[in-house]
Amino acid sequence: MRQLRFAATVFGLALALASCSAAAPETASVSSSAVASPPAPSTAPSIASLSPAPTSSPPSPAVSPESGAALEVLDAARATLAEETVRFAVDVRSADPDDSLPPTTGTGQVSFGDPSQFRFASPGVAGTVPASEVIYDGERVFTRGRDAPYLPEHTWVVLDIKPGTLGQDMFLRQNGDYSLVLVAPLGVTSADAAGEETIGDRAVTRYVAQVDIEAARPHIPESLLQAYESHVNRFNAAGIPLTHELEVWVDDEGRIARTRYEQELQGQDVDALVVTYDFEDYGAPMEAEPPPGDEVLTVEQARERYQESVESPNPS
């Protein structure tokens, strides 16, 4: 498969890259400073490390499949968006089956409404990347684990991040935006059916698709358009190709059940990663807050209570 860079902004890939190298470009250590400031950026190179982009980009010609396998993939992506929410699991591992690098996994949920929301939890990588969980409800970020390591297990830090503010932009640049997880199949330009398979007890059809991220623009919901445009602008400014190959599995109800792509790396301990997303629980109520019984502290409360163990924020 040709490389796919669009999803390099999401947590799953960021965690995998962090486990590959302790000194990647644009690194930022994960320390107790996260308790007294917005969540620290990943140690992975991500969209946050790209050059600033113009505020807008000229629209590209839309490529809208009219029939065949490509239309089936596009319809499945649109049907999944229409469910409004979906749960997912992500698996990131070396493309080399003989590589001893352990896979990175995570689970989450995303809402495509207005505002878009998501949550993501990862067990981390033993001895390398601590466990973490983050919830973004469109205005606030709840975080625990890796980004607030000195807090008890069931204690969260909450940060107010209003839409359209610098704080929101910084958070999404540093951590990625799971609301864009279906952008790639929305940009399908051609596809071939590759056979019938099963995922668990679900019958699915596998497709090998060529996608163009800019071709997804006409299919992006209004609630996601600003985030989409921002990401595309940055990639265009950096000269990163937005066309690539994607495997897509569609279930018998016409929804995206799985996507998979290969991410080529530079300057890392592995040459490429395989990133797999599995989707389920379409339309389930969005869980955009910590579980009942968990404690939620503001930054000020966390600093006051744990001031003896919390370091001063890193000026950077």
N, C-alpha and C positions, 0 to 999 in steps of 0.2 A: 504494500500500500504506500501511496505517496503521503508525505507528511501532512499533518493537520495541526495548525498552530492556534486556531481560533479559541479552542477550549483550554489553552494554556493558562488562562486566568482563574480557573476554578480551583477550589481547595484541594481536591483529590490530587491533581497533578502537582500543585505547589508542595504538598506534603511529600510526594514521591521524590521530587527534585531535592527537597531538603534532606531526605535520607540518602541521596546519592553523593552529596558533597557538603562539607561543613564550611566551605568558603566560596560559595557561588557568587557571581557578580551581583552587585547591589544588595549585599547581605545586610540583614538586621537581626541582631540576636533576640531570641525570645526570652525575656527576663521579667522580673517583677515590675519593671517600669510600665508594663501593660496595664497594671492595676490603676495607675495614676494618669493614664493617657489613653487615647484610642488604641485598639489592638495593633500590635507591632506587625509590620509586613513580614511575609514569609521570607525564608532564606533563599527562596528560589527566584531566578529571573522571571519576571512576569510582565504583564502589561504596564505595571507601575514603573518599570525601569526604562520604558521606551521614551523617545523624545516627545515633547509636547506636540499636540496636533492642532490643526486649525479647528475652528468651532463648527465647521460644516464641510461636507464634501459634495461634489457634484453627483447627482443620481446616476447610477449605471443602468443600462437597458435591462429591463426585467426579462427573465427567461421563465416562461410559464409553460410547463409541459401540458399538452392537450390530451394525451392518451398514453397508454402503455405503462410500463413498470415505473417510470419516473413519476407519472401522475399518481400512481398507487402510493408511492413513498410520500409525496407531497400531501395527498389527502390524509394519510395516516398521521403526519405531523400536525396538520390542522385539526384533525379529530381529537388528538391528544391535548392540544391547546384548549379546545372547546370544553374539555372536562373540567377546566379551571384549576385543578390541583392534580398533583401526581407525586407519589413517593418513589424514591430511587435508591439504588445501591451502586457504588462505583468501585471498580477494581483497577489499580494501576500497577503494572509489573513490567519487568524487562522484556523486550522483544526477543531476547536470546533465551531459549528454554534451558540452557545450561548455566545461566547466570545464577549466582547464589543470593543476589539481592532479594530480600523478602518483599512480597507485594504490600502495597498500601491500600487499605479499604476504608470505606465510609458509607454512611446512610444518611438520608435526608428527605426533605419534602419541599415542594415549591408551589407557590400560588402565582398564577399568571394574571391576577386581577389588578385593580388599581386601588392602592399601591401594590406592586408585586412584593412578595414575601418569600423568605426561604429559611430553612434551618439545615444544619449539617453537623454530624458527629463523626469523629474518627477515633479509633482506638490507638492511633499513632503507630509508631514502629519501635519495638522493644529496644531500649538502649540508645535510641537515636532521636525520635520525635515523640514528645509527650502526647497523651490523649487530649482531645479538645472537643468543644461543642460551641456552636454559635447560632443565634437566632436573630434574624433581621425582619422586623415587622413593618418596614416602610418608613418608620420614624425613630425607632430605637434599636439598639444592638444589645443583646444579652450574650455574655460570654463567660465561659468557665474552662478550667483545665489549663491547657498550654499557655493561653494569653493571660491567665491570672493564677500562676502556679502556687502562690502562698495562701490561697483561700481554701477552706474546707471543700470536700468533694461536691456537696450539694449547695454550694453558695455561688451566686452569679454576680457579675458586675454589669450594670446597665448604663448605657451611654445614649443621650439624646442626640439623634442625627436627623435633622429636618430635611425634607426633600429640597433639592436644589441648592444645598449649602456645600461649602468646601468640605465639611466633615463627612457628608455623605459621599462626595466624590472620592475623597481619600480612602474611605473604608472600602468602597467597591473597587477602586484601583488596586488596593493592597490585597484584597481577599477574593476578588472575582465576584461574579453575579450569576447565581444558579438559575435565575429567571430566564437566562439565555440558553439553557441547556438544549433546547430544540431548534436553535437557529440553523445548525448545519443541515438537518433533513429538510427544513423549510427552503433551503437554497439548492435543492436538487436540480440538476440540469439534464442528467441522463442516468439510466439505471438498467440493470439486467437482473431478472429473477434468477436465484441461484439454488432453488430447491426448497422442499418442505422439511421442517425440523420441529423439535419440541423444546420448550424452555419450561422446566418443571412439568406441570400437567397441561401446559398451554400449547396448542398447535400454532405454529408460526411459519411465515414465509421469509426467507432470507434474500436480501437484495444487495448487490454491489453497486454503489451509486457514485457518481461524480457530482460534487457540489461546488457552488460558488456562493460564498457568504453574502456578497452584494446582491445576488439574485433573490435572496430571502426578503429583501426590503418590503416588497408589496404585501407580504404575508405576516409581517410583524404587527402584533396588536399595539394600539396606541399607548397602552400602559408600559410597554417595553421599548418603544421606539427611541426614546432619549438615550437609554443605556446602550441599545444596539448601535446607534449612530456614533456615540462616543467611542465605543470599542473599534468600530470599523475605521473611524478617522485616525486613531492612533496606529493601527496596523498599516493603513495607507501611508501615513507620514514616515513610518519606519521601512517602507518598501517590502513588507511581508506579503507573500502571495496568499490570496484568499480562495484559491481553487485547490481541490484535493479529493481524495477518495474516502468513502465512508461505507462501512457495512451497516445495514439496517435490517432489523427483524420486525415484522408486522404481524400482530396476532389476528385471529379469525374474526375479531370485532373491528378490525381496521384501525388499530391504535399502535403506536410505537411501543414495542416490547423491549427492544435492546438496540443500542448503537455501539459501534466499536471502530476505533481508528488507531493508527500508529503515529506517535509523536517522535520525530527525530530530535536528538539533543546535540548540543555542541559544548565542549568543555566540561563534560560530566563523566562520571565513572562508567556509564552505560551509553551505548550508541543510540538507542531508541527505546521508547516505552509503548506498551499497548494499553489503551484506556478503554474500559468497557463500562457502559451504563446499563443497568437493568431497571425497568419501570413497572410499577404496579399500583394498586389502590387508587385508581383514577377517580377523581371527584370526592375523595375523602375530606372531611372537615380539616381545614388548615390548623395546625398546632403551632401558633406563632407566639407562644410564651412559655416560660419554664414550667415544669410540672408542679402541681399543687403540693405544698409543703416545703418546696425548696426556698431558700432564702435569697432575696435579691437586694443588693446594696448599690447605692450610687458610688461614683468614684470617690467622693468626699467621705462617705461612710466607710468604705473599704480602707482608705488612707488613714483615717482616724483610728479604726479598730486594729489595723495591722501595721501601724506606722513603724513599729520596731523592726519589722522584717521586710518592709517594702522599701526598695531603693528609690532614689530620686529619678525622675524621668530622664531618659537620654535626650539631650537637646536636639539631636537629629530627628 
